[in-house]
């Protein structure tokens, strides 16, 4: 260990000396040769920046004036006055026009006057007031300003050459003014607006720069607009033609050297794309080189000092830097078993390397174990996020630790539920498996950069979609594309139909809970929209001011038909109930209220009828309609699982009950046939309505009450005629006939012969004569 320590120490010292001294010497020599050029280049760049700043400041003034004028003339009041003549009726409008012109004259931008002239109606307004134009002045303005190409012009004229009458002109000898022909969108110009800015204002802007530089502004015709620090460049007019020639032969911007009366200048120029003006900067070459005169000597001194310091620091630093290596070796050596300490290492670094490799191997195994759990951790994060159980600071931390995208334009929550159809009526376990399959499929088809981790939550697959779209149409296309892709892939690969609820877009993840609730709210509307629906929360009508009334008349008729077990008419009324719901576009909140009320009333009807119905025997079963996934499924459940089953149960109950009642009536007839028995008498004894007893008796026995009573009495009479010597009159009296003739007519109607004939026939048969 000691020998290897000595060897690496010297290697470290030599390496640091070489590493520090060689760059210093190379840098010194290169710096010495390049210093002058570097300083000049820096100065050149500085001049470019100065020129750019001057150009920016000037164009800021021009653009402000242009935009302000455009905004003003596009106002409705200004547009109206383009076609009006001055009259007392429009005094208020013209007062407004003058006040607006005054407000446009921002002192900061040096505007001296604004002239607004209507050449058709021959009037002019400016700071001085309102003026009428004569024909000659109007024609002069028209020929001088309205015959140019385009609608907007920047003009430069001497003070005494301005053709607009009554313009308020100051002391500056030259003026820049913006002329706009009006109306802007018409081929025929009838008015103009002119905004005057003294060229002296531009000179003030340029004069803010340092004194060792001169600036010049030229228009597109190479006329001098403004010139600052003119004494710095002596007589610029003598070289203007050669300067313009050099600029025209080069790019729109750049630098060149130019000699003016034995003085060489660095000329920096830039042509503006806004109005084709050229901005020029002049600086003497001698001024550029002043800063580099003492750089050479300074570099030599610095290099020598750095060499000495580098050698000293290399020795001291090597000794200092080696101490941690020594400590690491001692620490590692002390942590090893005795068997490992005897292993020979060629150097300390190999010893450290071996230990680090062991640590990396252990770290790799630990990462693998963590990777197996990262998916569950991400899903837990998403569940907490969608339930609003995570603060904003933790959100940022999780985004970084889970390597989620941290920049986006919009976020959207997709919630997916499986549609149940006749072809794929899944049980609960199947749905869970399919939801997890959908979850894995979305992991594959949506790139990681476009989503957060998909999860399955409350029988719903939910994904937070990331979009980079900046405009509303682009965002909508992106969301529609994702929804169509998801539905198509799931349909092709899993052969199931799904509906998607889509939330409003949002930017901050702490809004995810609200967006998740919106997507779930949208999914509730698939009950009416049907299978394979893509439902946007923003498209839902949240105006509940016009609520459809509860269809009491339909429900009452339906319940009446159920009471009498008339399934056909009950089914028709139930269909009318569902047609009413669809026709009135009832929102799902009200739909739940109507369905809950209907089912509770149906439950009360079932209880009042005393029907035992296991599938509809508790309040929890009534709430089953909340879990139904389509309107057709809801309709079928109510029609067949509830109403039809209820009528079947009621029929079975009524059949048993009716038989018992019919047997009681028969027994009463048998016991009271020889009394004045009637249906009213029976109903009073059994406590039922006579019509109700008549209906169920005829339905169960096949005879009306009167027919059965008559037949039973006739049978009794036949028995007495054949077994006793009772007279016909006595039999008639016993059977409650008012007289024997009524009895004889009834007997003949039933048997075809009279009672006496019936008895004689029986006696003859008994005697063997028949």
C-alpha positions in Angstrom: 0.0 0.0 0.0 2.8 2.4 0.8 4.7 1.9 -2.5 1.6 2.2 -4.6 0.7 5.3 -2.6 4.1 7.0 -3.4 3.8 6.1 -7.1 0.3 7.5 -7.5 1.2 10.6 -5.6 4.1 11.5 -8.0 1.9 10.7 -10.9 -0.7 13.0 -9.5 1.8 15.9 -9.1 3.2 15.5 -12.6 -0.2 15.3 -14.1 -1.5 18.5 -12.4 1.7 20.4 -13.3 1.3 19.4 -16.9 -2.5 20.0 -16.8 -2.2 23.5 -15.4 0.9 24.8 -17.1 0.4 23.7 -20.7 -3.0 25.4 -21.0 -1.6 28.6 -19.4 1.2 28.8 -21.9 -1.0 27.9 -24.9 -3.7 30.4 -23.8 -1.1 33.1 -23.2 0.4 32.8 -26.7 -3.0 32.6 -28.4 -4.4 35.4 -26.3 -1.4 37.6 -27.2 -2.0 37.1 -30.9 -5.7 37.3 -30.8 -6.3 40.0 -28.2 -6.3 42.9 -30.5 -8.7 41.1 -32.9 -11.0 40.0 -30.0 -11.2 43.6 -28.6 -12.0 44.9 -32.1 -14.6 42.2 -32.7 -16.2 42.9 -29.4 -16.3 46.6 -30.2 -17.8 45.8 -33.6 -20.5 43.7 -32.0 -21.1 46.5 -29.5 -21.6 49.0 -32.3 -24.0 46.6 -34.0 -26.0 46.4 -30.7 -25.9 50.2 -30.4 -27.2 50.6 -34.0 -29.8 48.0 -33.3 -30.9 49.8 -30.2 -31.2 53.1 -32.1 -33.2 51.4 -34.9 -35.5 49.7 -32.3 -36.1 53.0 -30.5 -36.8 54.9 -33.7 -39.1 52.2 -35.2 -40.9 51.9 -31.8 -42.0 55.6 -32.3 -42.9 55.0 -36.0 -44.9 51.8 -35.2 -46.7 53.4 -32.3 -47.8 56.3 -34.5 -48.8 53.9 -37.3 -50.8 51.5 -35.0 -52.5 54.4 -33.1 -53.6 56.0 -36.4 -54.9 52.7 -37.7 -56.8 51.9 -34.5 -58.3 55.4 -34.5 -59.4 55.4 -38.2 -60.9 52.0 -37.8 -63.3 53.1 -35.0 -66.9 53.3 -36.0 -67.2 57.0 -35.3 -64.2 57.9 -37.4 -65.4 55.6 -40.3 -68.8 57.4 -40.2 -67.2 60.9 -40.4 -65.3 59.9 -43.5 -68.5 60.4 -45.5 -70.0 63.4 -43.5 -69.9 67.1 -44.2 -69.5 69.6 -41.4 -72.9 70.6 -40.1 -74.4 71.8 -36.8 -76.1 68.4 -36.4 -72.7 66.7 -36.2 -71.1 69.2 -33.9 -70.8 66.6 -31.1 -69.2 64.1 -33.4 -66.6 66.5 -34.7 -65.8 67.7 -31.2 -65.2 64.0 -30.4 -63.0 63.7 -33.5 -60.9 66.7 -32.4 -60.5 65.4 -28.9 -59.4 62.0 -30.2 -56.8 63.6 -32.4 -55.5 65.5 -29.4 -55.3 62.3 -27.3 -53.2 60.6 -30.1 -50.5 63.3 -29.7 -48.3 61.6 -27.2 -45.6 64.0 -26.0 -43.2 61.0 -25.4 -43.2 60.3 -29.2 -42.9 63.9 -30.3 -46.1 64.3 -32.3 -46.6 68.0 -33.1 -49.8 67.9 -35.1 -52.3 65.5 -36.7 -54.3 66.6 -39.8 -57.5 64.9 -40.7 -58.8 66.0 -44.2 -62.0 65.0 -46.1 -61.4 65.8 -49.7 -64.9 64.9 -50.9 -66.6 67.2 -48.4 -63.6 69.6 -48.4 -63.0 70.1 -44.7 -59.9 69.7 -42.6 -59.3 69.4 -38.8 -56.1 69.7 -36.8 -54.8 71.3 -33.6 -55.8 74.7 -34.9 -59.5 73.7 -35.4 -61.9 73.1 -38.3 -61.3 74.5 -41.8 -63.0 74.4 -45.1 -60.9 73.6 -48.1 -61.2 75.3 -51.4 -61.2 73.4 -54.7 -57.5 74.3 -55.5 -56.2 73.2 -52.1 -58.2 70.0 -52.2 -56.8 69.2 -55.7 -53.3 70.0 -54.5 -53.6 67.6 -51.6 -55.1 65.0 -53.8 -52.3 65.2 -56.4 -49.5 65.4 -53.9 -50.6 62.7 -51.4 -53.3 60.4 -53.0 -51.4 59.4 -56.2 -48.9 57.2 -54.5 -49.1 53.4 -54.4 -50.5 51.8 -51.3 -52.5 53.3 -48.5 -49.8 54.2 -46.0 -46.7 56.4 -46.7 -43.9 57.7 -44.5 -42.8 61.1 -46.1 -39.8 63.3 -45.3 -40.0 67.0 -46.3 -38.5 70.3 -45.5 -40.6 72.5 -43.3 -41.5 74.9 -46.1 -42.4 72.1 -48.5 -45.4 70.6 -46.6 -48.5 70.9 -48.7 -51.1 70.5 -46.0 -52.6 73.8 -45.1 -52.9 75.1 -41.5 -50.5 72.3 -40.2 -49.0 73.2 -36.8 -45.3 73.2 -37.6 -42.6 73.9 -35.0 -38.9 75.0 -35.2 -37.5 71.8 -36.8 -36.3 72.3 -40.4 -37.4 68.8 -41.5 -40.4 66.8 -40.7 -41.3 63.1 -40.9 -45.0 62.5 -41.3 -47.2 59.5 -41.7 -49.9 59.8 -44.4 -52.8 57.2 -44.5 -55.3 57.3 -47.4 -58.8 56.6 -46.3 -60.9 54.5 -46.3 -58.3 51.8 -45.9 -60.3 49.0 -47.5 -61.6 51.0 -50.5 -59.9 51.4 -53.8 -61.0 55.1 -54.0 -59.4 57.3 -51.4 -61.5 60.3 -50.2 -59.7 61.4 -47.1 -56.3 61.4 -45.5 -54.8 61.5 -42.0 -51.3 62.9 -41.6 -49.3 62.7 -38.3 -46.2 65.1 -38.1 -43.1 64.2 -36.2 -40.1 66.6 -36.2 -36.9 64.9 -37.5 -35.2 66.6 -34.5 -37.0 64.1 -32.3 -35.1 61.2 -34.0 -31.9 63.1 -33.5 -32.6 63.3 -29.8 -33.2 59.6 -29.6 -29.8 58.9 -31.3 -28.0 61.5 -29.2 -28.5 59.3 -26.1 -25.6 57.1 -27.2 -21.9 57.9 -26.4 -19.9 60.7 -27.9 -17.4 58.4 -29.7 -19.9 57.4 -32.3 -22.1 59.1 -34.9 -25.4 57.9 -36.2 -27.1 58.6 -39.6 -30.6 57.7 -40.8 -31.4 57.6 -44.5 -34.7 57.0 -46.2 -35.3 54.6 -49.2 -34.1 57.4 -51.6 -30.9 57.8 -49.5 -32.0 61.2 -48.2 -30.6 62.1 -44.8 -33.4 62.1 -42.2 -31.4 62.6 -39.0 -27.7 62.8 -38.1 -26.4 62.8 -34.5 -22.9 63.9 -33.4 -22.2 65.3 -36.9 -18.9 66.9 -35.9 -17.5 63.4 -35.1 -17.6 62.5 -38.8 -16.5 65.9 -40.2 -18.1 66.3 -43.7 -20.2 63.2 -44.5 -21.6 64.7 -47.7 -18.4 64.3 -49.6 -18.5 60.5 -49.2 -22.2 59.8 -49.3 -22.2 58.5 -52.9 -19.4 56.0 -52.3 -20.9 55.0 -49.0 -24.3 54.3 -50.6 -22.6 52.3 -53.4 -20.8 50.1 -50.9 -24.0 49.5 -48.9 -26.0 48.7 -52.0 -23.4 46.2 -53.1 -23.5 44.3 -49.8 -26.2 42.6 -47.7 -29.0 44.4 -46.0 -26.9 44.6 -42.9 -23.2 44.5 -42.1 -20.0 46.4 -41.5 -17.3 47.9 -43.8 -14.3 50.2 -43.5 -14.6 53.7 -45.1 -12.0 56.5 -45.3 -13.1 60.1 -44.9 -10.4 62.8 -45.3 -7.6 60.5 -44.2 -9.6 59.1 -41.3 -10.7 55.4 -41.4 -14.1 54.6 -40.0 -15.8 51.4 -39.1 -19.2 51.8 -40.7 -22.1 49.6 -39.4 -25.3 49.7 -41.3 -28.7 48.0 -41.2 -31.6 48.3 -43.6 -35.1 48.2 -42.0 -37.7 45.9 -43.4 -40.4 48.1 -41.9 -39.9 51.2 -44.1 -36.7 50.6 -46.1 -34.8 53.2 -44.1 -31.1 52.6 -43.6 -29.5 53.1 -40.1 -25.7 53.8 -40.2 -23.1 54.1 -37.4 -19.7 55.7 -37.8 -16.8 55.0 -35.3 -13.1 55.6 -35.9 -10.8 52.6 -36.2 -8.3 54.3 -33.9 -10.9 54.4 -31.1 -11.6 50.7 -31.5 -7.9 49.8 -31.1 -7.3 52.0 -28.0 -8.5 49.2 -25.6 -6.1 46.6 -27.0 -2.9 48.6 -26.7 -1.8 47.3 -23.3 -3.3 43.9 -23.6 -0.1 42.2 -24.8 2.1 43.2 -21.9 -0.7 42.4 -19.4 -1.1 38.9 -20.9 2.7 38.2 -20.5 2.7 39.2 -16.9 -0.4 37.2 -16.2 1.0 34.1 -17.9 4.2 34.2 -15.8 2.3 34.6 -12.6 -0.1 31.8 -13.5 2.8 29.4 -14.3 4.4 30.0 -10.9 1.1 29.7 -9.1 0.1 26.6 -11.1 3.3 24.7 -10.1 2.9 25.6 -6.5 -0.8 24.7 -6.4 -0.1 21.5 -8.3 2.2 20.3 -5.6 0.0 21.4 -2.7 -3.2 20.4 -4.4 -1.9 16.9 -5.3 -1.0 16.3 -1.6 -4.3 17.7 -0.5 -6.4 15.8 -3.1 -4.7 12.5 -2.3 -5.9 12.6 1.3 -9.5 11.7 0.5 -8.2 8.8 -1.6 -6.2 7.6 1.3 -9.1 7.9 3.7 -11.4 6.0 1.3 -8.9 3.2 1.0 -8.6 3.0 4.8 -12.4 3.1 5.2 -12.9 0.4 2.6 -10.1 -1.8 4.0 -11.6 -1.5 7.5 -15.1 -2.6 6.2 -13.8 -5.8 4.6 -13.6 -9.2 6.1 -10.1 -10.6 6.9 -10.4 -12.9 3.9 -11.0 -10.0 1.6 -8.2 -7.9 3.1 -5.6 -10.4 2.0 -6.6 -10.0 -1.6 -3.8 -8.1 -3.4 -4.7 -5.0 -5.4 -2.3 -3.5 -7.9 -3.3 0.1 -7.0 -5.6 2.0 -4.7 -7.9 2.9 -7.5 -8.4 -0.7 -8.5 -9.2 -1.4 -4.9 -11.7 1.4 -4.9 -13.1 0.4 -8.3 -13.7 -3.2 -7.1 -15.6 -1.9 -4.1 -17.7 0.6 -6.2 -18.6 -2.2 -8.7 -19.9 -4.2 -5.7 -22.0 -1.2 -4.6 -23.3 -0.6 -8.1 -24.3 -4.3 -8.4 -26.2 -4.0 -5.2 -27.7 -0.7 -6.3 -28.8 -2.3 -9.6 -30.6 -5.1 -7.8 -32.3 -2.5 -5.6 -33.4 -0.5 -8.6 -34.9 -3.6 -10.1 -36.9 -4.2 -7.0 -38.0 -0.6 -7.0 -38.9 -0.7 -10.7 -41.3 -3.6 -10.0 -43.0 -1.3 -7.5 -42.9 2.0 -9.5 -46.0 1.2 -11.5 -48.0 0.6 -8.3 -46.6 3.8 -6.9 -47.6 5.8 -10.0 -51.1 4.3 -9.9 -51.4 5.3 -6.3 -50.2 8.8 -7.1 -52.9 9.0 -9.8 -55.6 7.8 -7.5 -54.7 10.4 -4.9 -54.5 13.0 -7.6 -57.9 12.3 -9.0 -59.4 12.2 -5.5 -57.8 15.6 -4.6 -55.7 14.1 -1.8 -52.3 15.6 -2.8 -51.0 19.2 -2.6 -49.3 21.2 -5.3 -45.8 20.9 -3.9 -46.0 17.1 -3.8 -47.4 17.1 -7.3 -44.2 18.8 -8.6 -42.0 16.4 -6.6 -43.8 13.3 -8.0 -43.7 14.6 -11.6 -39.9 14.8 -11.3 -39.4 11.5 -9.4 -41.7 9.6 -11.8 -40.2 11.2 -14.9 -43.5 12.6 -16.1 -43.7 15.4 -18.6 -43.6 18.7 -16.8 -44.5 21.1 -19.6 -47.8 21.1 -21.5 -50.4 23.4 -22.9 -53.6 21.5 -21.8 -54.6 18.5 -19.8 -57.8 16.5 -20.3 -59.3 13.5 -18.3 -60.6 10.5 -20.3 -62.9 8.1 -18.4 -63.9 4.9 -20.1 -66.7 2.5 -19.3 -67.6 -0.8 -21.1 -70.9 -0.8 -22.9 -73.1 -3.8 -22.2 -74.9 -5.2 -25.3 -76.6 -8.4 -26.1 -73.4 -9.7 -27.7 -71.2 -9.1 -24.6 -73.1 -9.3 -21.4 -70.1 -9.6 -19.0 -70.2 -10.5 -15.4 -68.4 -8.3 -12.8 -65.1 -10.4 -12.9 -65.0 -10.3 -16.7 -65.5 -6.5 -16.7 -62.6 -6.1 -14.3 -60.3 -8.1 -16.5 -61.4 -6.2 -19.6 -60.8 -2.9 -17.8 -57.3 -3.9 -16.9 -56.7 -5.0 -20.5 -58.0 -1.6 -21.7 -55.6 0.0 -19.2 -52.6 -1.9 -20.6 -53.7 -1.2 -24.2 -53.8 2.6 -23.5 -50.3 2.3 -22.1 -49.2 1.0 -25.5 -51.1 3.1 -27.9 -50.7 6.5 -26.2 -47.1 7.6 -25.9 -45.7 8.4 -22.5 -45.2 12.1 -23.4 -48.9 12.4 -24.2 -50.4 11.0 -20.9 -49.9 10.3 -17.3 -50.2 6.7 -15.9 -53.6 5.2 -16.8 -55.6 3.6 -13.9 -58.7 1.6 -13.2 -60.9 3.3 -10.6 -64.4 2.4 -9.6 -65.1 0.2 -12.6 -63.9 3.0 -14.8 -60.6 3.3 -16.8 -59.2 6.8 -16.4 -56.3 8.5 -18.2 -55.0 12.1 -18.0 -54.2 13.1 -21.6 -51.5 15.7 -22.3 -51.8 18.0 -25.4 -49.4 20.5 -26.8 -52.1 22.2 -29.0 -52.2 26.0 -28.7 -55.5 26.7 -30.5 -59.0 25.5 -29.8 -59.5 23.7 -33.2 -56.1 22.0 -32.9 -56.9 20.8 -29.4 -60.3 19.5 -30.5 -58.8 17.6 -33.4 -56.2 16.1 -31.1 -58.7 14.9 -28.5 -61.1 13.5 -31.2 -58.2 11.6 -32.7 -57.2 10.1 -29.4 -60.8 9.1 -28.6 -61.3 7.5 -32.1 -57.9 5.7 -31.8 -58.8 4.3 -28.4 -62.3 3.1 -29.4 -61.0 1.5 -32.7 -58.1 -0.3 -31.0 -60.3 -1.7 -28.2 -62.9 -2.7 -30.7 -60.4 -4.5 -33.0 -58.3 -6.2 -30.3 -60.8 -6.8 -27.4 -64.0 -6.9 -29.4 -65.9 -4.7 -26.9 -67.7 -1.4 -27.2 -66.8 1.5 -24.9 -68.1 4.9 -24.1 -65.7 7.8 -23.2 -66.4 10.8 -21.0 -64.1 13.7 -21.7 -63.6 16.6 -19.2 -63.0 20.2 -19.9 -59.4 21.1 -20.6 -57.3 22.4 -17.7 -53.7 23.5 -17.1 -52.8 22.7 -13.5 -52.8 19.2 -12.1 -54.4 20.2 -8.8 -57.6 20.7 -11.0 -57.5 17.0 -11.9 -60.1 16.1 -9.2 -62.6 18.4 -10.7 -61.8 17.3 -14.3 -62.2 13.6 -13.2 -65.7 14.4 -11.8 -66.5 16.2 -15.0 -65.6 13.1 -17.1 -67.6 10.8 -14.8 -70.5 13.3 -15.1 -70.3 13.1 -18.9 -70.4 9.3 -18.8 -73.7 9.4 -17.0 -75.2 10.7 -20.2 -74.4 7.5 -22.1 -77.7 6.2 -20.6 -79.5 8.3 -23.2 -76.8 8.6 -25.9 -76.3 4.9 -26.3 -73.2 2.7 -26.9 -69.9 3.8 -28.3 -70.6 7.4 -27.2 -67.8 10.1 -26.9 -69.3 12.6 -24.5 -67.7 16.0 -23.9 -68.6 17.6 -20.6 -68.5 21.0 -22.2 -71.2 20.0 -24.7 -73.7 19.0 -21.9 -76.6 21.4 -21.4 -76.3 22.4 -17.7 -79.4 24.6 -17.8 -82.1 22.9 -15.7 -84.6 25.7 -15.7 -87.1 23.8 -17.9 -87.7 20.6 -16.1 -90.1 18.0 -17.5 -93.0 17.2 -15.1 -93.4 13.8 -13.7 -95.8 11.8 -16.0 -98.4 11.1 -13.4 -101.2 10.2 -15.9 -99.1 7.6 -17.6 -97.9 6.1 -14.3 -101.4 5.9 -12.9 -102.6 4.0 -16.1 -99.6 1.7 -15.9 -100.3 0.9 -12.2 -104.0 0.3 -13.0 -103.1 -2.2 -15.7 -100.7 -3.9 -13.3 -103.4 -4.3 -10.7 -105.6 -6.2 -13.1 -102.6 -8.1 -14.5 -103.1 -6.7 -18.0 -99.6 -7.1 -19.3 -100.3 -6.0 -22.8 -101.7 -2.6 -21.9 -99.2 -2.3 -19.0 -96.3 -2.8 -21.5 -97.8 -0.2 -23.8 -98.0 2.4 -21.0 -94.5 1.6 -19.9 -93.3 2.2 -23.5 -95.1 5.5 -23.4 -93.3 6.3 -20.2 -89.9 5.7 -21.9 -91.0 7.6 -25.0 -91.9 10.5 -22.8 -88.4 10.5 -21.3 -86.7 10.4 -24.7 -88.9 13.0 -26.2 -88.4 15.6 -23.4 -84.5 15.3 -23.4 -84.5 14.9 -19.7 -81.1 15.4 -18.1 -79.6 12.6 -16.2 -80.0 14.2 -12.8 -83.8 14.6 -13.3 -83.9 11.2 -15.0 -82.5 9.6 -11.9 -85.1 11.4 -9.8 -88.0 10.3 -12.1 -86.8 6.7 -12.3 -86.2 6.6 -8.5 -89.7 8.0 -7.8 -91.2 5.6 -10.4 -89.5 2.5 -8.9 -90.3 3.5 -5.3 -94.0 3.9 -6.3 -93.8 0.6 -8.1 -92.3 -0.9 -4.9 -95.1 0.5 -2.8 -97.7 -0.9 -5.3 -96.0 -4.3 -5.0 -96.2 -4.1 -1.2 -99.8 -3.0 -1.3 -100.7 -6.0 -3.5 -98.9 -8.3 -1.1 -96.7 -9.9 -3.9 -93.5 -11.6 -2.9 -90.9 -10.7 -5.5 -87.3 -11.6 -4.6 -85.7 -9.6 -7.5 -87.6 -6.5 -6.4 -87.8 -7.0 -2.7 -85.6 -4.3 -1.1 -84.7 -0.6 -1.5 -81.2 -1.5 -2.6 -82.6 -3.4 -5.6 -84.5 -0.3 -6.6 -81.2 1.6 -6.8 -80.0 -1.0 -9.3 -80.9 1.3 -12.2 -77.9 3.5 -11.3 -75.5 0.7 -12.4 -77.2 0.1 -15.8 -75.0 1.2 -18.7 -77.5 2.1 -21.5 -81.0 3.3 -21.9 -82.0 0.1 -23.7 -80.7 -2.0 -20.8 -82.7 0.2 -18.4 -85.8 -0.2 -20.5 -85.4 -4.0 -20.7 -84.7 -4.3 -17.0 -87.9 -2.4 -16.1 -90.1 -4.0 -18.7 -89.1 -7.6 -18.2 -87.3 -7.9 -14.9 -89.7 -5.7 -13.0 -93.1 -5.1 -14.6 -93.5 -8.5 -16.4 -92.2 -10.4 -13.4 -94.5 -8.5 -11.0 -97.6 -9.2 -13.2 -96.6 -12.9 -13.3 -96.3 -13.0 -9.5 -99.5 -11.1 -9.1 -101.3 -13.5 -11.5 -100.1 -16.5 -9.5 -101.2 -14.9 -6.2 -104.6 -13.8 -7.7 -105.2 -17.3 -9.2 -104.8 -18.9 -5.8 -106.9 -16.2 -4.1 -109.7 -16.3 -6.7 -110.0 -20.1 -6.5 -110.5 -19.8 -2.7 -113.2 -17.1 -3.2 -114.9 -19.1 -5.9 -115.1 -22.2 -3.7 -116.5 -20.1 -0.9 -119.3 -18.8 -3.2 -120.0 -22.4 -4.4 -120.3 -23.6 -0.8 -122.6 -20.7 0.1 -124.8 -21.6 -2.9 -124.9 -25.2 -1.8 -125.8 -24.3 1.7 -128.3 -21.5 0.8 -129.9 -22.6 -2.5 -133.3 -22.9 -0.8 -133.1 -19.4 0.5 -133.3 -16.0 -1.3 -129.6 -16.0 -2.1 -128.1 -13.4 -4.5 -124.7 -12.0 -5.5 -125.3 -9.0 -3.2 -125.9 -11.4 -0.3 -122.7 -13.3 -1.0 -120.6 -10.0 -1.4 -121.9 -8.8 2.0 -120.8 -12.0 3.6 -117.4 -12.1 1.9 -116.8 -8.3 2.0 -116.0 -7.9 -1.7 -117.5 -5.8 -4.5 -120.3 -7.7 -6.3 -118.8 -7.0 -9.7 -115.4 -8.2 -8.6 -116.9 -11.4 -7.3 -118.9 -11.9 -10.5 -115.8 -11.5 -12.6 -113.5 -13.8 -10.7 -116.3 -16.4 -10.3 -117.0 -16.5 -14.0 -113.2 -16.6 -14.7 -112.6 -19.5 -12.4 -115.8 -21.6 -12.8 -116.8 -20.8 -16.3 -120.4 -19.8 -15.3 -121.9 -16.6 -14.0 -123.3 -16.6 -10.5 -126.9 -16.8 -11.7 -126.2 -19.6 -14.2 -124.5 -21.7 -11.6 -127.3 -21.1 -9.0 -130.0 -22.0 -11.6 -128.2 -25.1 -12.7 -127.7 -26.2 -9.1 -131.3 -25.7 -8.2 -132.5 -27.6 -11.4 -130.2 -30.5 -10.4 -131.8 -30.4 -6.9 -135.2 -30.4 -8.5 -134.3 -33.4 -10.7 -133.1 -35.2 -7.7 -136.3 -34.6 -5.8 -138.4 -35.5 -8.8 -136.8 -38.9 -9.1 -136.3 -39.7 -5.4 -139.3 -38.2 -3.7 -143.0 -37.7 -4.1 -142.8 -33.9 -3.6 -145.1 -32.0 -5.9 -143.9 -29.6 -8.5 -145.4 -26.7 -6.5 -143.6 -27.8 -3.3 -140.3 -28.1 -5.2 -140.8 -24.6 -6.7 -141.5 -23.2 -3.3 -138.5 -24.9 -1.8 -136.3 -23.5 -4.6 -137.5 -20.0 -3.9 -139.6 -19.6 -7.1 -142.5 -17.2 -6.7 -144.9 -19.6 -8.5 -144.8 -23.0 -10.1 -145.1 -21.6 -13.6 -141.8 -19.8 -13.3 -140.2 -23.0 -12.1 -141.7 -25.0 -14.9 -140.4 -22.5 -17.5 -136.9 -22.5 -16.1 -136.9 -26.3 -15.9 -138.1 -26.6 -19.5 -135.5 -24.1 -20.6 -132.7 -26.1 -19.0 -133.9 -29.7 -19.7 -136.2 -29.3 -22.7 -139.2 -30.9 -20.9 -141.5 -30.0 -18.0 -140.8 -31.3 -14.5 -143.9 -33.6 -14.6 -142.8 -35.1 -17.9 -139.3 -35.5 -16.5 -140.7 -37.5 -13.5 -143.0 -39.7 -15.7 -140.1 -40.4 -18.1 -137.9 -41.5 -15.2 -140.7 -43.7 -13.7 -141.3 -45.4 -17.1 -137.5 -45.9 -17.4 -137.5 -47.5 -14.0 -140.3 -49.8 -15.0 -138.5 -50.9 -18.1 -140.9 -49.3 -20.6 -138.4 -46.9 -22.1 
